[in-house]
């Protein structure tokens, strides 16, 4: 595996039409295939009937999806012709719905009744004895009416009909209201309380008069309701199994995936032609999966059509793959570009750790990365960042902001800022130089070595010459027998090399080419100098981190109590980890993208996007979203 991206391999598969869905399901299972249709065939697989049928499936899912079991995964061997598969699966769902609909309706009513009984129980389970006779309240009529309302805690009741009597009841988390009055005024109260999002509850006529008796009667009916719910749920499971619902849902999920992810495919009366890309160089894995599934097929690898853009595959070891994110922010490197992921795997943590050097805080970041990287893969970058921060914590002698616990292996940034800034400037010079070297390497890959050696070499010559002159101007005179003017002359030689080189390459249009080269030269040299100076911010943020840590420690020292010191240090370090960790991450990303990548990375290609398997998606999701 090298640092040069590899173009995906074009493949073509011919398979009988009845094996099409099985073949596609098998290809998706490899995780190594991206479909792309390219054919001059006049007959293509059109899917209007599948779309119509899947719309019917989506409607059934909307009505009954909450009651369905998990779809059964469909092995490749069971896949069949799509239209026939859809017809059989929809027949299963329709027959299931006929048997299940009355059971579901009864189950919904029973669960709702049980929920109301539980709510009623909480309303009457008060200990202050202030409730009216519950039986008389429930049996009031025909001129009077009784009600129980579940009222939001924040609701303010201002409009109560004059002949209505109210009895409020509160618990720690709920608020209820018993009401009795003339029937038409109770109806007015119903309308008013509905605007406050209050929910009326039925007071059953069997309700005894005292709260104790009412609670016992409610508990008995809740027990009956639990048994009814259990019986109905068992009946529903039997209906599922009777109709093979889970298997039908699995087939429908496969078809939903098919319609969503598979483009129109060229077909004849008997055969289908599947074309696309694979990141399996010789397709041995793909061929083995198709062979093991028992599918009839012919597989051929070849050159892609001239009008089709080839996706690029980045082949990095596992430790470098998380850092592919940086190049992806600008696009995808082409086959003549360097994939910088392995280099960034060292540069990014190095910069992050230098700016965030602290043993304790780095350990927190490392732990967070290890715990959260599976849920949010991008947070896996905290692992190398945290390790680097721990290492530089020892270099700077900092543990949770304190510089008194361990000695610094090098310097304390606040006490000696100049070496910290100088080191970041030297680091910037090395990074920019590496970018120039990668640009030269890409010229070699493009087969144009003479562009670099005959012209572009002038850029590093000028860059090194200017920095040489600056460095030896700063060095005290007499320390070294070297004159700053030597660097100026070397930079001037680079100027001539660049401009003259491009002029000679463009003969007989040498003069216009020299003018264009001069403009590019001035802009690029200024960029190189600015890029280098930008890395001073790495040292500046190391100083800022040290200063903020010193401030937190100073605040903690000013507190007399041990608990207060611990609180200040905990909150202060949490602030540093959260706020400064975010800022340092942004600065690291900015330096990589705009000071390093700008020197060589073009990102003109497109990435390889493998076909997902139907098991990766929620059943019916795509259809419902559309």
N, C-alpha and C positions, 0 to 999 in steps of 0.2 A: 504493500500500500504506500503510495507516494503522495506528494502534495499537489499533484496535478489532477483536477477533476476528470472523470471518465464519462464519455457519452453512453447513455443507455443503449441497449441492443434492440434492434427492430426484430419483431417476430411476426409470423403469420401462421395461423392454425386453420385447417379445413376440417370440419366435423359435420356429421349428419345433423339435420335440422332438429330431430327429436332429442339429440344429445346436447343442444345448445345451452340450456339452462344448467345442466350438470357441469358442462365444461367451464362456464363462467363462474359457477360457485366454486369449482375446484381451483381456478386461477386466482380468485379472490383470496382463497385460503393460503396461498403461497406468500402473500404480502410482497410479491416481487414483480407485479404486473401493473402497468398503466395502459388502459385501452385508448386507442386512437383510430378512428375509422378513416380509411383512405382507399377508395375504390372507384372505378368507373362503371361498376355494375348498375344496370338500370333498375333492378329489383332490390328493394331494401326492406328490412323488417320494420313494419309500421306497427304501432302499439295502441291505436285508438280504443280497441276493445278492452285492453288491459287497463287503460286509464279509466274508462267508464266503470269497469268492475271494481277497481281499487277505490274509486269514489264511493261506491256502495259500501265497501269495506270500511272506509273512513267514517261513514255515517253510522254504521253499526258500532264502530269503536267508540264514537262519541256517546252513543246511548248506553252501551253495555260494557265498555272497556274496563270500568272499575270492578266488574264482576268476573272478568276473564282470568283464567290461570296464566302462568308464564308460558310463552310459546315454546314448543319443543324444538330444539335445534334440528335442522334438516341435514342429514348426511348427504354427501354427493350422490350416493347410489340411488336415492329416492327422488331426485329431481327429474321432472318430466317436461313435456312441451308446455310453454307458459300458458297459452289460452286454455288448454284442457285442465291444467293444474288449478287455474283461477276458478274455472267453472265448478270443479268438484269442491274446492274449499268454500266457495260462497254457498253452495247447496248445504254443506255441513252447518254453516253459520245460520242460515235461514231455518233449517230444521231445529237447530238448537234453540233459536230465539222463540219458536212456537212453544216449546216445552218449558223454557226457562223464564219467560216473561211473567206468567202468573206467580211463580215461586219468588221471583225477584220483587214483584210488587208487594206480596205478602211479607217478605223479609224486610223490606223498607218500612212498611207500616209498623211491623212489630218492633224494629229497632227504634223508630221514632217514638212509639208509645213507651218503650222502656226508658228512653232518654227523658221523656216528660215525667214519668213516674219518679226517676231519680231527682229531677229538679223539684218536683212537688214535695218529695221527702225532705230535701234540704230546707224548703220554705216553712214546713210545719214543725221542724225539729228545733224550736226555740225554747229557751229555758225560762223566759221571763213571765210566761203565762198570760201574755197580753192578747192572744188570738181570740177571735170570735168563735162561736160554735160552728165548726167546720161543716157538719152535716146540714145544718139549717142554711148556711151560706151556699152550699152546693145545690140544695133542693129548693132555693128561693124561686118564686114565680106564682102565678103567671105575670103579675104586674111588676114584681121586683126581679132583679137579676144580680147574681154574684160573679165576681171575677177574681183571678189571681194573675198578676203581671210580673214578669222578670224585667227589671228596669236597669239600664246602664248606671253605674256608680256615679258618673259625672252629670247625669241628667238633672235639670232643674224643672220641677213641676210647678207651673204658675196658674194654669187655667183648670179649675175643678168645678164641674156643674154643682149648683147649690144644694141639691138634695142627695148627693152622693157622699157616703161615709167611707173614709179611707183608714186603713191600718197598715203602716209601714213595718217591714221586718228587714233587719240587716244581719248579715254575717260578716266575717272578716273580708271576704272577697266578692260577695254578692248582695244584691238589693232586691227585695220583693215588695209587692203592694197588693194587699187584699182590699177589695172594693165591693160595696153593695149599694143599690139605689134603684130608682125608677128605670125601667128597661130602656126607654128612649135616651135617657141621660147617660146610662152606662154605655150605650152605643156611641154617644158623642165623646165619652172618655176614651173609648177604643180608638177612635179616629185621631184624637189629640195625642195620645200616648204613642201611637204608631209613628208620628212625626219625630218623637224622641227616641225611636228605635227600640221601644219596649216590646216585649213578646208576651201575648196573652196565653195563659195556660188553662186547659179545661179542668174544672173542679168536678170530678165524677160524683154521681149521686150516691154511690155506695160508700163514700167517704164518711167514716165515723166522726162523732162530734169532738172528742178530745184529741190533742196532739199525740198522746201516747198510743191510743187505739188506731189513729190514722197511720202512724209510722208502722205499726204491726201489719195493718191491712196492705199498705203499700209494699212492704217487704215481701209479703206473700205473693202479690201480683208480679213483682219483679222476678221472683223465682220462677213463676209460670212463664214469664216472657223469655227468660234465659233458656228454659227448656225448649220453647218454641223456636228461638233463634238457632239453637243447636240442631234441631230437627230440620229446619229449612236449609241451613248451610250444608248438612249432609245430603239432603235431596239435590241441592244444586251441584255438589261434587259428583253425585251419581249421574246427573244429566251431562256434565262435562265428559265423564268417562264413556258414557253411552254413545255419544256422538263423536268422540275423538277430537274434542275441541282444541286441545293443546297442539296436536299435530296439524290441524287445519290452520291454526294461527301461525305456526312455524312456516307453513308453505306460503301463507299470505305475506309474512315478513320477508321471505326470500323474493317474492314477486315485487314487493314494494321497493326493495333494494335494486332489483333488476331494472325497473322502470326509471329509478332515480339516477343510477350510476352508469348504466350501459347505454352507449350511444346507438343510433340506428346502425344495424349491421347488414352488410351485403348478404343476400340470400338468393338461392335458386329454389326450385320446387323441393329439392331433396337435401341441399347442403347449405351451411352457413360458413362465413369467412370471418374469423376473429383476428384483428390486427392490433398492434400497439407496441409497447416498450417493456423491457424487463431489465432490472438491475442485476440479474443473474447472467454473468458474461457469456457462458456457453449453454445456458438454459437447461442444465442438467437437473436442477431442483424442480423446475417447472415440468420438464418431461417426465420425471419420476412420479410426480403427483398425478399427472394425467394418466400415466400408465397404470398406477396402482388403483385408480378409481374405476377401471374397466371401460373407460370412454373410448370410442372409436375416433381417431384423429390422425392428422398428418401435421407435423410441426416443422417449420423451416425458419432458419435465421438468415437474414440478408441485409442488404443496404436499404435504408429507408428511402421513401420517395423524395425527390429533390425539393419539393415545395413544403416539406414538413420540418418544423424546428425540432431538433433533438434535445430532450431533457438531459440534464447533467446529474451525475451521481457522485457524491462526495464520499470517498472511502477513507474514513478516519478510524483509528483505534478507539475503543470505548471511552478512554479518559479524555479524548479531544472532542468527542461528539457534542457535548453541551455547548462548546464554544463555537459551533457552527452558527449559532444564533447571531453572532456579531456580523459575519459576512452576509447572512440572510437579511439583515436590516437594510442593506444596500442592494440586494438582489442575489443572484446566483452566479458564481464564477464560471466562466466558459472553459473550454478545453485548452485554451492558450493562456489562461490565467492561473496564478498560484492560489490554491486553497489555503488561506492563512490560519485555519482553525488550530493547527498544532502550535504555531508560533504564538497565537493569542492565548493559548492555554498556559503559556508561561508569562507573557507580558501583562495580561489583565490582572491575574492574582498578584503579580509583583507590584504593580502600581497601586492596587487596592490596599495591599498590606502596608506599603510604605506610607500611604496617607492615613491609614487606620491602625497604626502599630500599637497594639495593646494585648497583652497575654489574656487577661480575663474577658475583655470584650470580644476578642477573636474567638475564644472558646465558646461564648454564647452564640456567635454567628455560625460556628462550625456545628454546634448541636442543633440549631434551628434548621440548617441546611439538611442535616442527616434525617431529621424528623419529618420535614415538610416536602422533600424533593419528590416523593411519590405522588403526593396530592397536587403539587404545582411544580412541574419539572424545572422551570426556570430558576426556582430557588435552590436547585442543586449547585448553582454557581457559588452559593455561600460556603460550600465545603472547601474548595481550594482557596477562596477569599479568606475564610476564617483561619485556615492553616497558615497562610501568608501573614495575616495580622498577628497571629501568635508568635511567629518567627521574628517579625520586626518589633513585637513587644519586648522580646529579649534584647534585641539590638538597641532599642531606645530605653530599656529599663522601666517599662510601664505596666502596671497590673491594676485594672479597673481605675485608671487615672492616677494612681499613686506611683510616684517615682522613688519611694523609700523602701519598698519591699525587696526588690532585686536590683543588683547593680546593672548599669547599662553596658552592653558589650561594645558599644561605640560611643554615642553621645546622647545627652538629653536634648531634644530639639529646641526647647525654649532657652536653654542655657547657651547653646552654640548653634545659632540658626544658619550661619554662613556655610558650614560644611553640608548641612542638610539641603540647602538650596543648590549648592554647587553639584552635589551628587545627582540631584534630579536633572540638572542641566546636562551633565555628562550622559545620563541615561537617555535624555531626549536626543542627543547627538547620535548615540548608538542606534536608537530606534529609527530615526530618519535615514541614517546610513543603510540600515537593513532594508528599508523601503526602496532605496535607490538600487541596492543589489538585487532585490526581487524584480524590479523593473528591467534590469539588465538580463536576468534569467528568462523573463517572458519574451524579450527580443529574440533570445536564442530559440525558444519554443516556436516562435512565429517564423523561424528560418531567416531572420533578418539581423544577424550578428553585426553586420556592417552599420546598421542604423545606430547601434550603441557605440561600437568602437570608432566609427567614423564621425559621429556627431554628438550623441547624447552623453558620451563620456565627459564632455565639457562641463556638464552640470555638477557632478561630484568633484571635478577638479576645482571649479570656482567655489563650491561650498567648503571644501577642505581648506582652500587657500584663504578665504575670508576668516574662518574660525582660527586658522593658524596665526594669522596676523593679529587677531584680537587677543588670543591667549598670550602670545609672546610680547604684546604691548603691556599686558597686565603684569607679567613676570618681571621682577626687579632687574634693572639693567646690570649686566655683569654676571648674573647667575648662570647663564648658558650662552655659548658663543653662537647664538642664532639671532638673525635680524628679522623683525616683523615685515620688512619690505619684501622678504623672500615669499611670504604668503601672498602679498599683493600681486607680485609678478606671476605667481602660479595661478591665481584667480584670473588674471588678464589672459594668460595662455588658454585657460578653460573657455573664456569668452570667445576668443578667436576660433578655438576648436569647434565649439557648438555652431556658431553662425556660419563659418566657412564650410563645415561639414555638410550642413543642410543645403547650402548654396551649391556646392559641387554635386550633390546628389540630384539636384533639380535642373542641371544643365539641359537645354540652353536658357531656361528661365531662372538663372542664378540670382539676378538682382531682386526680383519680387520675393523669391524664396528666402534670400538673406534678410529682407525686411520683416517677413513673417517670423523667421527664426529669432530675430532680435527682440521682437515683441514678446514671443513665448519665453525667451531666455530671461528677460527682465522680470516677467511675472513669476516664473518658476523659482528663480533665485530668491526673490522676496518671500515667496511662500515657504521655501526651505528654511529661511532664517526665522520667519514667524512661527513655523511648526516647531522648531527647536526651542525657541523662547517659551512657547506655550507649555512645555514640560516643566517649567519652573513652578507651575501651579501644583505639581505633585509635591514638591517640597513645601510650598505655601500651605497646602492643606495639612501636611504633617505638622507644621507649626501651629495651625489653627486647632488641630485636634489636641495637641499638647497644651495649648492655652486654655481651651475649654475644659480639659481634664483638670488642669491646675485650679481653675475657677471653682469647679465642683468640690475638689479636695479642700480648698480654702473655706468654702461655705460650710463644709462638714466640720472642719476644725473649729469654727466659730461657735458651734453648738456644744453646749456643756454635757447634755445627757447622752449616754451611749445609744439609746434608742433613737434619739434625734439624729445623731451622726449616721447611724445605719440607714435611716429613712432618706436623708439627703443623698448619701452615696448611692442608694438603690435607685431613687428617682432620677438622679443626675446621670448615672450610667445608662439607664433606660432611655433618657432623652438623647444621649450621645449615640447610642446604638441605633435608635430609630431615625433620628433626624440626620445626623452626620453620615450614618451608613447609607442612607438614600442619596445624599449629595455626593458622596465619594463614588458611589456606583455610577451616578450620572456622569461625573467627571472622567472616570475610567472609560466609559463607553464613548464619550466625546473624543478623548485623546486617541483611542483606537481607530475610530471611524474617520475623523477629520484631520488627524496629524500623521497617521500611519497608513491607513488604507488609500488615502488620496494619492500616494506616491506610485501605486502600481495597480490597484484593484479596479477592474472595469465593470464586472457584474452584469454582463450582457446576455446571459443565458437564462433558461427557465429550469425550475427544479423538477425532479421526478416525484410524482404523486401517485403512490400505489392505490389500486382499487381496494376499498375497504370491504371487509366481509359483512354479510347481513347480520351476523351475531353481534356486531359492534354497535348496532343502532336499535333504538327503541322501536318496537313494532308500530307501524302506521304513522310514525313521526313525520316523515317526509310528506306523506299525503295530507296530513292534517295541517302542516305548515303551508302547503301550497293552496 
